[in-house]
C-alpha cells in the first residue's frame, strides 16, 4: 500500500476506501473498522459507510496523556486543530467494545446486519 497524501489521511474516508479496494473480493458491506478515536477512526468509517467499532480500551482519558500524544505524534498543527474542531461533533460508532476479545462477536453481528 502506498502512503496517502496528507489530504487523504484519517478522517478522510478515501483512505479507508482505498484500503478496502485493495483487498480482493472485499467490499464495505463485509468490512468493520475498529478504532479508538471518535474523531479520526469512527468519523472516517461513518463517512465511508463502513460499520465502526469504538475500542474504548484504547482511549486515553486524561488531558495530560492527550497533550503528550500530540507532542510525540506525527500530527501537524493543522491536524491537531482539525481534531479539536471534530471533537464537538456528535460522532457515534456502530458498536463499542471494552476488551479485544469482544470483537469477533460484535464484528460478526455488524457484518450480518449490514448484509440485510
C-alpha positions as CSV (number, residue, x, y, z in Angstrom):
1,X,0.0,0.0,0.0
2,X,1.3,3.4,-0.9
3,X,1.4,6.3,1.6
4,X,-1.6,8.6,1.4
5,X,-1.4,12.3,0.7
6,X,-2.0,14.4,3.8
7,X,-5.5,15.3,2.5
8,X,-6.3,11.6,2.2
9,X,-5.4,10.7,5.8
10,X,-7.8,9.9,8.5
11,X,-10.6,11.0,8.9
12,X,-10.9,11.3,5.1
13,X,-13.0,8.2,4.0
14,X,-10.9,7.9,0.8
15,X,-8.1,6.4,3.0
16,X,-10.3,3.6,4.2
17,X,-12.0,3.0,0.9
18,X,-8.6,2.8,-0.8
19,X,-7.5,0.0,1.7
20,X,-10.8,-1.8,1.1
21,X,-10.4,-1.6,-2.6
22,X,-7.0,-3.3,-2.4
23,X,-8.4,-6.3,-0.5
24,X,-9.6,-8.7,-3.2
25,X,-13.2,-9.6,-3.0
26,X,-13.9,-7.3,-0.1
27,X,-16.5,-4.6,-0.1
28,X,-17.5,-2.1,2.6
29,X,-20.5,-4.3,3.5
30,X,-18.0,-7.1,4.6
31,X,-15.7,-4.7,6.4
32,X,-15.8,-3.5,10.0
33,X,-13.4,-0.7,11.0
34,X,-12.1,-0.7,14.6
35,X,-10.5,2.3,16.2
36,X,-10.0,4.2,19.4
37,X,-10.6,7.7,18.2
38,X,-14.1,9.1,17.5
39,X,-12.7,12.0,15.6
40,X,-10.3,10.1,13.4
41,X,-11.3,6.4,13.2
42,X,-15.1,6.4,13.8
43,X,-15.8,9.6,11.8
44,X,-13.8,8.1,8.9
45,X,-15.7,4.8,8.9
46,X,-19.0,6.5,9.2
47,X,-18.3,8.8,6.3
48,X,-17.2,5.7,4.2
49,X,-20.5,4.0,5.3
50,X,-18.5,1.2,6.9
51,X,-19.7,-0.3,10.3
52,X,-17.5,1.1,13.0
53,X,-16.4,-0.3,16.4
54,X,-15.0,2.0,19.1
55,X,-12.3,0.3,21.1
56,X,-12.8,2.0,24.4
57,X,-9.9,0.2,25.9
58,X,-7.6,2.2,23.7
59,X,-8.8,5.7,24.7
60,X,-6.8,7.9,27.0
61,X,-9.0,9.7,29.4
62,X,-6.6,12.4,30.7
63,X,-5.7,15.7,29.2
64,X,-2.1,15.2,30.1
65,X,-1.9,11.9,28.2
66,X,-3.6,13.6,25.1
67,X,-1.1,16.5,25.2
68,X,1.8,14.1,25.4
69,X,0.4,12.2,22.4
70,X,0.1,15.4,20.4
71,X,3.7,16.3,21.3
72,X,5.2,12.9,20.1
73,X,2.9,12.2,17.2
74,X,3.3,12.9,13.5
75,X,0.3,15.2,13.6
76,X,0.8,18.7,12.1
77,X,-0.6,21.8,13.8
78,X,-3.4,21.8,11.3
79,X,-4.3,18.2,12.1
80,X,-4.4,18.9,15.8
81,X,-6.6,21.9,15.2
82,X,-8.9,19.8,13.0
83,X,-9.0,17.1,15.7
84,X,-10.2,19.7,18.2
85,X,-12.8,21.0,15.7
86,X,-14.2,17.5,15.1
87,X,-14.4,16.8,18.8
88,X,-17.5,18.9,19.1
89,X,-19.4,16.9,16.5
90,X,-21.8,14.1,17.6
91,X,-20.0,11.0,16.3
92,X,-21.4,7.6,17.1
93,X,-19.9,4.2,16.4
94,X,-22.0,1.3,15.2
95,X,-20.8,-0.5,18.3
96,X,-18.3,-0.2,21.2
97,X,-16.1,-2.7,23.0
98,X,-14.2,-2.7,26.3
99,X,-11.9,-5.6,25.5
100,X,-10.4,-7.0,22.4
101,X,-12.0,-10.5,22.9
102,X,-15.4,-8.9,22.4
103,X,-14.6,-8.0,18.8
104,X,-15.4,-11.3,17.0
105,X,-19.0,-11.5,18.1
106,X,-19.6,-7.7,17.6
107,X,-18.0,-7.7,14.2
108,X,-20.0,-10.8,13.1
109,X,-23.2,-9.1,14.2
110,X,-22.4,-5.9,12.3
111,X,-21.4,-7.8,9.1
112,X,-24.6,-9.8,9.3
113,X,-26.8,-6.8,9.9
114,X,-25.2,-4.8,7.1
115,X,-25.7,-7.7,4.6
116,X,-29.5,-7.5,5.1
